[in-house]
Amino acid sequence: MSQTQNGSMKRRVAEILIQELKLENVTPDTFDVTTDLVKELGIDSMDLTTVVLVLQGEYKVKFDEDSYPTLTTVRVIAAQVKQLQVAAG
């Protein structure tokens, strides 16, 4: 995946988080991809499940529920989506 594609995936993950969790005072361009979603934003497991379901539908990938606790930042989530896409071929 090129740097541009990776950047656009991070941006899209940020858009989904903002939209699904109704985050205020942040845009995809200002969202820090290293922000800890649980510790810094207070996202709980139900919020994360909602985001994962949207990502699965959009990117046609399947997250293993055991991986949910590792999905802590936009950067990590985008990398996981990329990895799942590569594995799916």
Protein Blocks (a to p, Z undefined) as FASTA:
>chain_A
ZZklmmmmmmmmmmmmmmmnopghiafklmcfkbcfklmnopafklmmmmmmmmmmmnop
acdfklmmmmmbfklmmmmmmmmmmmnZZ
